[in-house]
Amino acid sequence: MSLRDLPVRTLADTPTTLGELAGDAAILVVNVASRCGLTPQYAGLVRLQERYRDRGFTVVGVPCNQFAGQEPGSAEQIQDFCVTTYGVDFPLLEKTDVNGDARHPLYTALTGTPDAEGAAGDIQWNFEKFLLDREGNVVARFRPRTEPEDPAVVEAIEKTLG
């Protein structure tokens, strides 16, 4: 099964899949949080969405409260924060566990992918990024401190979009 076919739920609690959310677009899956020192990365994610949307790309945000409780809000609070503060218009999934025994199957698959240094395994912190090609293959992993518009991320997106 492709990652695009795994069942997920939107922040509005609607069942879907990444493929249904993104169509045939390449996807940047990012675990996000509203009260993190890295939260300003939302601005870069929004700019990536604007820059590449028309070329078949979307960001998918995955709120997660596993890192120092930095995403404590309800779905409505998360949505309001993202839209009001950063103008987020990309899809957001329900609050999800990305590590541990309750890790979502999406993250079970994603965490097997190594980063540029060859390290796979658990998500380190909020704003870890995975780039999926149009077929649902993970083509790149970027650790939390890598900014969304870092040249390595942009280059990977450009290469994936062709």
C-alpha positions in Angstrom: 0.0 0.0 0.0 1.3 3.5 -0.9 1.5 6.1 1.9 -1.0 8.0 -0.2 -3.6 5.3 0.6 -3.1 5.2 4.4 -6.3 6.3 6.3 -5.9 9.6 8.1 -8.3 12.1 9.6 -8.5 15.8 8.9 -8.4 18.3 11.7 -12.2 18.6 11.2 -12.3 14.8 12.0 -13.2 13.7 8.4 -11.8 10.4 7.3 -9.6 10.6 4.2 -6.2 9.6 2.8 -3.1 11.7 1.8 -4.0 10.9 -1.8 -7.5 12.3 -1.4 -6.2 15.4 0.3 -3.4 16.1 -2.2 -4.7 14.6 -5.5 -1.7 13.7 -7.6 0.5 16.4 -5.9 3.9 15.8 -4.2 3.5 16.2 -0.5 5.6 17.7 2.3 4.3 16.0 5.5 5.3 18.1 8.6 4.5 17.5 12.3 3.5 20.9 13.6 2.9 22.6 16.9 1.5 26.1 17.9 3.6 26.8 21.0 7.1 25.7 19.9 10.2 27.8 19.3 10.1 26.5 15.7 6.4 27.5 15.2 7.5 30.5 12.9 8.3 27.8 10.3 4.6 27.9 9.5 5.4 31.1 7.5 7.9 29.3 5.3 5.5 26.3 4.9 2.8 28.7 3.7 5.3 30.3 1.2 6.2 26.9 -0.1 2.6 26.1 -0.6 2.0 29.3 -2.5 5.1 28.9 -4.6 4.6 25.3 -5.7 0.8 24.7 -5.5 0.3 25.2 -9.2 3.0 22.8 -10.0 1.4 19.9 -8.1 2.7 20.3 -4.5 1.0 20.6 -1.1 2.1 20.8 2.5 0.2 18.6 4.9 0.5 19.7 8.6 0.2 17.1 11.3 -0.4 18.6 14.7 1.4 16.7 17.5 1.4 17.3 21.3 4.2 14.8 22.1 7.0 17.3 22.4 6.8 19.3 25.7 3.0 19.7 25.3 3.5 22.3 22.6 0.2 21.6 20.8 -2.3 21.4 23.7 -5.3 23.0 21.9 -8.5 21.6 20.5 -8.9 21.1 16.8 -10.8 24.4 16.6 -8.0 26.3 18.5 -5.3 24.8 16.3 -7.2 25.7 13.1 -7.9 29.3 14.3 -4.3 29.8 15.3 -2.9 28.5 12.0 -5.3 30.5 9.9 -5.2 33.7 11.9 -1.5 33.8 12.7 0.1 32.4 9.6 -2.7 32.3 6.9 -2.4 28.5 6.6 -4.4 27.2 3.7 -2.8 23.7 3.4 -4.5 20.6 4.8 -4.1 19.9 8.5 -4.7 16.4 10.0 -6.0 15.5 13.4 -3.6 15.7 16.4 -1.5 12.7 15.9 1.2 10.7 17.8 4.3 10.5 15.7 6.4 8.4 18.2 5.8 5.6 20.7 3.3 2.8 21.1 0.4 4.9 19.7 2.4 6.1 16.7 0.2 6.6 13.6 0.8 4.1 10.8 1.8 7.0 8.6 4.7 7.8 10.9 5.6 4.2 11.4 6.3 4.2 7.6 7.9 7.7 7.5 10.3 7.1 10.4 12.0 4.3 8.5 13.4 6.9 6.1 16.9 8.1 6.8 17.8 11.8 6.8 20.7 13.3 4.7 23.2 11.9 7.3 21.7 8.4 7.0 19.9 8.4 10.4 16.3 7.0 10.5 14.2 6.5 13.6 12.0 8.5 15.8 10.8 12.1 15.1 13.2 14.4 17.0 10.9 17.3 17.6 8.2 19.4 16.0 8.6 20.5 12.4 10.3 17.4 11.0 9.6 17.2 7.3 9.1 14.3 4.8 8.9 14.9 1.1 6.7 12.4 -0.8 6.7 12.2 -4.6 3.5 11.9 -6.6 3.5 8.1 -6.2 3.8 8.3 -2.4 7.4 7.4 -2.1 9.5 9.2 0.6 12.2 11.0 -1.3 13.7 13.2 1.5 13.7 13.7 5.2 14.6 17.0 6.9 15.1 17.4 10.6 13.2 20.0 12.6 15.8 22.8 12.5 15.9 22.7 8.7 13.8 25.7 7.6 11.1 25.0 5.1 12.8 27.3 2.5 16.3 25.9 3.1 18.0 25.4 -0.2 18.1 21.6 0.4 14.3 21.5 0.8 13.7 23.7 -2.2 16.1 21.7 -4.3 14.3 18.4 -3.3 10.9 19.9 -4.1 12.1 21.2 -7.5 13.6 17.8 -8.3 10.5 15.9 -7.3 8.2 18.2 -9.3 10.5 17.9 -12.4 
